Amino acid sequence: MSLLSFAEWLDTHAWSTALHESLYMYPWIESTHVLTLMLFAGTLIIVDLRLLGVAFREVPVSEMTRRMLPWTVAGFVIMVTTGVLLFYAIPVRTYQSLWFRIKVVFLVIAGINAWWMHRKIMANKAEWDTTPVPPRPARSSAALSLTSWAVVIVTGRFIAYNWFDCDRPQPDWVILLAGCVLDEV
């Protein structure tokens, strides 16, 4: 089964249609998604700015992460749950959105970066925990985190716009990148 077939299959569910057409539920889910995105991104930015050595330089990294990580994880879990529901509500259009595809690529980049940061870079955190400016790998990871999440947020916002929708005339490069399936006439 292709991803498009999966999206089309999701679109046949009555709950998908009901969620998309709901007067209250879809806006509540979308609002919760945005609010928890702010919680997630806000706490992540604070930690990343500390790792860059540009803010909170007097606070040990371990103290910063101890205080922020639970809020970051809570925001992430709710944000992902509501994001999946938003995809479920409009699966085919979302799947064929060029913005959604860019967002997914940067979500993967951000995820790999977070894994690398917590698995490899933070492994020797005791050596540099209290230094005002962490080592270059930590700073590079923080910069990549900020960049990746900024792209995820911006492209996520652009998903709502139909600039590159498959049901509109599009250049060949958009058709290719968005995965549009055109009916042969």
C-alpha positions in Angstrom: 0.0 0.0 0.0 1.4 3.4 -1.0 1.3 6.4 1.3 -1.2 8.0 -1.0 -3.4 4.9 -0.9 -3.2 5.0 2.9 -4.2 8.7 3.0 -7.1 7.9 0.6 -8.1 5.0 2.9 -8.1 7.3 5.9 -10.2 9.7 4.0 -13.0 7.1 3.6 -13.5 6.9 7.4 -16.6 8.6 8.7 -14.7 9.9 11.7 -12.2 11.7 9.4 -15.0 13.5 7.6 -16.8 14.2 10.9 -13.7 15.7 12.4 -12.9 17.9 9.4 -16.5 19.1 9.2 -17.0 19.5 12.9 -18.0 23.0 14.0 -16.1 22.8 17.3 -13.8 19.8 17.4 -11.5 20.6 14.5 -10.9 24.2 15.7 -10.3 22.9 19.3 -7.8 20.4 18.1 -6.1 22.9 15.9 -5.9 25.5 18.7 -4.5 22.9 21.1 -1.9 22.0 18.5 -0.8 25.6 18.3 -0.9 26.2 22.0 1.2 23.1 22.8 3.5 24.0 19.9 4.1 27.3 21.8 4.8 25.4 25.0 7.2 23.0 23.2 9.0 25.6 21.1 9.2 28.1 24.0 10.9 25.7 26.3 13.1 24.3 23.5 14.2 27.8 22.6 15.2 28.5 26.2 17.4 25.4 26.3 18.8 25.9 22.9 19.7 29.5 23.7 21.5 28.2 26.8 23.3 25.6 24.7 24.4 28.3 22.2 25.8 30.3 25.1 23.8 33.4 24.4 21.3 33.3 27.3 21.2 32.0 30.9 24.9 31.5 30.9 25.1 31.3 34.7 22.6 28.4 34.8 24.1 24.9 34.5 22.9 23.0 31.5 21.8 20.1 33.7 19.6 22.4 35.8 18.1 24.0 32.7 17.2 20.7 31.1 16.0 19.3 34.4 13.5 22.2 34.7 12.5 22.5 31.0 12.5 18.9 29.7 9.3 17.8 31.4 7.4 20.7 29.9 9.1 20.2 26.5 8.1 16.5 26.5 4.5 17.3 27.6 4.1 19.9 24.8 5.6 17.5 22.3 3.3 14.6 23.2 0.2 16.7 23.0 1.4 18.5 19.8 2.1 15.2 18.0 -1.2 13.8 19.1 -3.2 16.8 17.8 -1.0 16.9 14.7 -1.9 13.3 13.9 -5.6 14.2 14.4 -5.2 17.2 12.0 -3.7 14.9 9.4 -6.5 12.3 10.0 -9.1 15.0 9.4 -7.8 16.0 5.9 -5.4 13.1 4.9 -5.2 13.4 1.1 -4.9 17.1 0.9 -2.3 17.2 3.7 -0.3 14.3 2.2 -0.2 16.0 -1.1 0.8 19.4 0.4 4.3 20.5 -0.6 4.5 22.3 2.8 3.6 19.1 4.7 6.4 17.2 2.9 8.9 19.8 3.7 7.7 19.8 7.3 8.1 16.1 7.6 11.6 16.2 6.3 12.6 18.8 8.9 10.7 16.9 11.6 13.0 13.9 10.8 16.1 16.2 10.8 15.0 17.7 14.2 14.4 14.2 15.6 17.8 12.9 14.5 19.4 16.0 15.9 17.6 15.6 19.3 18.6 11.9 19.4 22.2 12.8 18.6 22.2 15.6 21.2 20.8 13.5 24.0 22.7 10.3 23.1 26.1 11.6 22.1 26.7 15.2 23.1 25.1 15.2 26.5 26.9 12.0 27.4 29.9 14.1 28.5 27.9 17.0 29.8 29.6 16.9 33.2 32.8 18.2 31.6 31.1 21.4 30.4 27.8 21.7 32.3 28.7 24.9 34.1 30.7 26.6 31.4 29.1 29.8 30.0 29.7 28.6 26.4 29.2 24.9 25.7 31.5 23.1 23.2 31.0 23.5 19.5 29.0 20.2 19.0 26.4 21.3 21.6 26.2 24.8 20.0 25.9 23.3 16.5 23.2 21.0 17.6 21.3 23.8 19.3 21.5 25.9 16.1 20.3 23.0 14.0 17.4 22.5 16.5 16.4 26.2 16.3 16.6 26.2 12.5 14.7 22.9 12.0 11.9 23.8 14.3 11.6 27.2 12.8 11.1 25.5 9.4 8.7 23.0 10.8 6.6 25.8 12.4 6.6 28.0 9.2 5.8 25.2 6.8 3.2 23.8 9.2 1.4 27.2 9.1 1.6 27.2 5.3 -0.2 23.9 5.0 -3.5 25.8 5.4 -2.9 27.7 2.2 -3.6 26.2 -1.2 -0.8 27.7 -3.2 0.5 24.2 -4.3 -2.7 22.1 -4.0 -3.0 19.3 -6.5 -6.5 20.4 -7.6 -5.1 23.6 -9.1 -3.0 24.0 -12.2 0.6 23.7 -11.0 4.1 23.6 -12.6 5.6 20.2 -13.2 8.0 20.6 -10.3 5.1 21.1 -7.9 3.3 18.1 -9.3 6.4 16.0 -8.8 7.3 17.2 -5.3 3.7 17.2 -4.0 3.0 13.8 -5.3 0.0 14.9 -7.3 -1.8 12.1 -9.2 -3.3 13.7 -12.3 -6.3 12.1 -14.0 -5.4 11.5 -17.7 -8.0 13.0 -20.0 
